[in-house]
Amino acid sequence: MRRPGSATPRGDFFLFETAAVYLLGVLFSVIEIAAIERVRWRSGDLIHGSPDLIGFGRSR
């Protein structure tokens, strides 16, 4: 649906733009989480196997 004076149809483009921005946000979140987990895995500080996060560990 065109408004007078506008070059693009508003409805479809707005929906597409919203979906694209949402998907970019999801993509960057996944990349960021993967990078953090990779650093934790390299340093041996993963949540699953790390005794430090539970309370015992280096303090003993």
Buried (B, 14 or more C-beta within 10 A) or exposed (E): EEEEEEEEEEEEEEEEEEEEEEEEEEEEEEEEEEEEEEEEEEEEEEEEEEEEEEEEEEEE
